[in-house]
Amino acid sequence: MHSLALRATPDVHMRDVLVLFKSIPDAQLADPGSELSKVLAFKKRLEKSKEIFYGTFDSLDALQQRLEKALGGWDGDLKERDLQTIVLPEVGVDEPEAAEPEEPLARAIKLAASGQLVQAEVVFAQAIRNSDPEPMTQYARFLRRQGRLNDSRDMNLRVVDTLTREGAISPERTGFLSDSLANVGVILRKQGKLSESARTLGEAIDVARNAGVPLPEHLAYALDNLGHTQSQLDDRPAAAASFAEAARTREGLGGSSQIASLLNAGWAAIRLKNFPDAEVSFESAARLAREADDEPQLAHALAGVGSCLEKSGKPNLAIEPLEQALEINLRMNASDGVGIAAGLLARSYIGIGELDSASTYADKVLDSSHTSTNATGLLTAHWIYAQIARAREEESAAVLFQEAIALAEKSGNRTLLKVIQADYFAPTPT
């Protein structure tokens, strides 16, 4: 590779830096000791600087994907760059305590929301010391949003194991059991294991239905996600039935459940190409999310608004809400959300003919897919690259489309496979 020639050139400066950390077991994080505290302090300096890319891998496959992506980016002609010296800011090992001592879980959630992810992980690890399912479930969600799907899956399975061993459990703990099974189903979908995802989500639904008392929020969450998996399997009648039951289950519930129902209604309207109704649903969801200070749901709603505008032929208007969604997801380090918003931004820029900007956002989609090992994100990035090449009338477009189709076939996402194939074989506008 061209970049490796730098090693033999003593007067050439380093071109790029990639820093990767292996995930740390939560027992060590909860009581890090002096040596691990130094590592955590260094990670916090990287986090605060925002100038050097760093990441955490939780499996050899995740490490391989990160390295392949970085090496692929370095395999090219070396271009002139301005020499830059990066000085990492100094930070303390520990965050100051609040005037009123907080429970570890509440503090971890606040730290994560403020973007202090290194310290948030330490406090989450402290919160789960007693194997309480609530902080374990919240920690698993945090890990999933960071793209650490294997760590998140393992944490959810720990909840399942803990609660299964207890035998007869309270309705509240049954809700955690259902949610953890549903979260494993979500992760399997992101990894392209759609049949396993559907089976696991079915287990989550059975747990919620057989709790002995109504558990509408937990049941609706599992039904929604089963609908999304069925949509990717191109089982539209089953998906519609799951979404409809989830909506009925949520009737009368407010708060986050109402937001979730509006989001699902928005995506259902998009599938029917009913963009005005979809936009109304997403705008309503965004308003409620702002009122509830729910940033993940707000980012989701803004992405939905942008998707409506892009798909209805208004790509110039889509850019503002999509940039807002991307900014929120970047702040939360939510790799899947980053990929979705960046992908929609790339398509919007294709729509207005700004192909260099589209390519920049396509790179972000690819980066996020490697970060989260998300099979759908990876094939979406290749599809967008193919669309950009076609818009530039490059010969590589056909090869890129074929690569995207192959990845869609491998992922099992039948719905997206059909969409990409239709795009590839669509007649060229004259």
N, C-alpha and C positions, 0 to 999 in steps of 0.2 A: 504494500500500500504506500501511496505517496507520502502520507504523513509520517510513516515510520522512518523515512529518510532523515527526518529532523534529528533523530538520535545520533546520527553520524556527523551532524553539523554543529560544531561547538559554539558558533557565534549566532545561532538562531534561538530566539526565545520560545518558551513553551506556548503552544497555540490554544489549548483548551484544558479545562480541568473538569473531571467527573469524580464526584465523591459518593461512594455507596457504603451503606452500613447494613450489616445483618441485623434482623430484628432481635431484640433482647427479651428473654423470658421474663414474664411479669413478676416473678418472685425476686429476681435480681433488680428489676426496675424499682420495686417498692422499697428496697433497702440497698441502694446502689454501692455504698462504700466509696472510698477515696478514689480508686482507679477508674471505676465506671463513672463517677461524678465528673471526672475530667473529660471523658468522652462526651457525656451529656452537655457539659458546658461548651465544648467545641461545636456540637450540633446546634446549640442555641445561637452561637455566633454566626454560623452559616445561615440559620433561619432568619436572623435579624438583618444580615447583610443584603440578602436577596440578589447577590451578584454572582454567586457560584452555585451551579446546579448540584443538588445533592438529593439522595433518595434512600429508601430503605427497602430491602428485598426480604421476602419471607420464604423463598424456596429457590432451588437451583434453577428451575425453569424461569423464574422471575429475574434472577441474576443474568441468565443467558440472554434473555430478551433485552435487558437494559444494555448489556455490553454489545450485542449485535447492532442495536440502534445507534449507539455512540460510535462504534467502529465504522458503520456504514456512512455516518455523517462525515467522518474524517477521511474516508477513502475518496479523495478528489484532488483536483489541482489546488495547490496552496495559493491563497490570495493575500494581498497586502492588508495588514490590519494595523491600527494604531496600538502602540505598546501601552498596556494598562497595568497599573499596580493596584492590587486590591488589598486593602487593610481591613481585616475583620473587626467589627466593633467588640469592645469588651462588655461582657455581661456577667452577672452573678450566677452562681449555681442554683440558688433558690429564689423563688419569687416571694415578695413580701406578703406576709399573712394579712388577711383582712382584719379590721378593728374588732369585728365580731367573728369568732372562729366559725368556719363553714364546714359542713359535712363534705368529705372528700369528693363524693359524686357531684354535688352542686358546684364545687370549685373546679373540678375537671371539665364539666360542661361549659362553664364560663371561660376557662382558659382556651378550650378548643374554639369557641365562638369568636374569641379575640385574636385567633391566629397563633397563639403560643402553643404550638403543637407538641414540642418536645416536653415541656413541663406538663402539659395536659396528659400525655401518656404516662408520665411518672405518677401523677395523682390518680389516674384511672387504676393503675396497678396497685396503688395503696387501697383504693376503694373496694377492690374485689378480694381482699385478703380472706374474708369470711365466707367466700363462695356464695354471696347474696346474688340471686338471679338478676335483680334490677340493675346494679352497676355492671354486672357481666354483660347484660344485653346492651347497655349503653356503650360499653367499651367495644363490643363487637361491631356496633354500628359505626363508631369512630374509626375503627381499623378499616372497615369496608370503604368508608369515604376517602381514606388515604390510599386506596388501591391495593391494600394488603389483603387480598381475598383469602389466601390460605390461613393467615393468622385469624381473620374474622370468622372463617368457617370453624376453625378449631375452638375458638371461644364460644361460639354458639353451640357446638357439640358438647362442650363442657356443661353448659346450662342444661341441655337435654339430658345428659348423663346424671347430673346432680338431682334434677327433679324426678327422673324416672326411678332412681334408687329410693326416693322418699315414699313411693307408693301413692297412697291417697293424699292429694294435695289440695290446698285451698283454691277457690276460683281465681284469685289474684295470681297465684303461682302457675295455675293452668294457663293463664294468659301469657305468661312469660315462656312457657313451654311451647305454646302454639307459635308465638312470635319468633322464637329461636329456630324452630323447624322451618318457618316461612323464610327467615333470613338465609338459611342454608339453601333453600330452593332458589332464592334470588341469586346467590353466588354461583350456583350451578348453571343458571341461565347465562350469567355474564361470562362464564367459562365455556359456553357453547354446548353444555351437556343438558339439552332441552328435555329429553325423556326422563332423566333422573330428576330434573327440576320439577316437572309436572307431578311425579310420584311423591316427592317430598312435600310439595305444597298441598297435595291431597291429604297427606298425613296431618299437616298443620290444620287443615279445615276440619278433619275428623276430630282432632283434639278439642278444637274450639266448640264444635257442635255438641260434643258429648260431655261437656263440662258440668252439666246438671243445672247450671244457671246461664242466662244469656251473657255472651261475651261479644257484643256487636263490633266493637272496634277491632278486636283481634281477628274475628271471623272475616270481617270486611277486608282487612289487610291481606290475609292469606288469599281470599277470593280475587282481589285485584291483581295480585302477582301471578296467580294461576292464569288469569285472563291474559296477562302480558306474555306469559310463556306459551299459551295456546295460540296467541296471535303470531308469534314467531314460528310456531309449528304449522301455521296456515290453517288452523282449525277454527274458522271464523264463527260458526254457530256456537261451538263450545265457549269460545272467548266472549261472545256477546252474552251468553247465559251467565257466565261468571261475573262479568261487569254488572249485569242487571241485578243479580242477587246481592252483590256488594252494595249497590246503590240502595236497594230496598232495606238492607241490613242497617245502613247508616241513617235511615230516615229518623229525624228527631234529634240526632246527635249534632252538636255544634263543634266549635274549636277546630282542631286539626283534621277531624273527620270530615267536616264540611268542606274544608279546603281540598282534601283528597278527592271528595266526590266531584267537586268542580273541575279539578284537573283531569280526572278520568272522563268526565263529560266533554271536556275540551278535546282530548285526544280522540274520543269516539267520533266527535263531529268532524275532525280533520280526516279521519279514515273515510267518512262519507262525503268529503269535499265540501262540507257545510262550514265554510270559513267564517262567515259573520257570527254564527252561533258559537263556534269554537273560540273566537276572539272575546266574546262577551263572557264566556265561562272562565277563560284565563285571566281576563282583567279583574273579574270578581274575586278569583282566587288570590291574585296579587294584592288586592286591597285588603282582604282578610289577613293575608300573611304579614303585610306591613303592620297592621293593627296588633297582631300577635307577636311581632318581632321575631318571626320564624324565617330565618334567612334561607335554609334549604328549600322550603316550600316556595319562598319568593323567587329564588333563582329558577326553580322548576316552572313557575307560572310565567316569568318573563321569557324563558326559552319557548314556552308555548305560544305567547303573543308573537314572538319573532318568527316562529315556524308558520303561523297563520299568514303573516304578512309576506313571507318569502314564497310560500306555496301559492298564494293568491295573486302573484305577479307584482308585488310591491316590495322588491328587495331593498330599495333605498330606505324605506320606512322601517324595515326589519332590523337594521343595523343597531340603532340606539338601544332597544330593549335587549338585544342579544349581547351587546357589549356590557350592559349592566349585569346580565346573568353571568357572563364570563368573569367579570370582576368579583362578584360574590363567591363564585366557585373557586377562583384562584385564592381568595382570602381564606377560604375554609380548607384549601388543598383537597377539594373534592374532585378527584381525577375523572370520574365518569361524567360529572356535571360539566367539567372543563371541556371534555371531548364533545359532548352534545352541543354546547353553545358554540364552540369553535367550528364544528362541522356546519352548523347552520349559518354562521358568519361567512365561512368559505363559499357556501352556495350563494349567499346574498351578494358577495363580491363578484362571483362568476356572473350573476344576473345583471350587474351594472357594468360588466366588462373590465373590472379592475383585477386582472388575473394575478399580478404579483402579490397583492393583498390576499387573494384567495389562497395562493400557495403558502403564504405565511401561516394562515389559520389551518390549512391542511396539515402542516408540520405539527401544529399543536395537537390536532386530533391523533396523529401517529404517536406523539410523545405520551399523551395521556393513555393510549391503549397499551403501550409498553409499561407504563407505570402501574396500571391496574390489571394487566394481563386479561383485558376485556376482548373477547373474540369479535364481538360486533363492532367495537371501536376500530379494531385493526382492519377489518374488511371495508368499513366506511371510509377510512383514510385512503385506501387504495382506490376506491370508487371515485372519491373526489379528485385524486390525482389524475384519474382517467378522464374525468369531465374537464379538468383544466387543460390537459393535453389535447383533447378534442377541440376545445375552444381556440387553442393556439394552432390548430390544424397540424399537429405533430404526428408523425408516423407511429410513435410509441403509444398512442391512445388505445389502439386495438389490443396490444399486449397488456396494457394496464387494466383494461376492462376484463380481459380473460383472467388475469390474476385475481381481480376482485370477485369474479364469478366463482373461481376455484375456492377462494377463502369462504365465500358464502355457502358453498356446497359442504365444505369441511365443517363449518360451524353448525349446520343443521337449521339455520334460520331460513326457512322456506319462503317466508313472506318477502324478506329483503332480497333473496335470490331472484324471485320473480321480478321485483322492481328493477334490479340492476340489469337483468337480461332484457327487459322491455326497453330500458334506457339505451342499452348497447345496440339493439336491433332497430331502434326507432329511426325513421327516415331523417336524413340531415336537412335542416331548414334551408330553403333556397331564398 
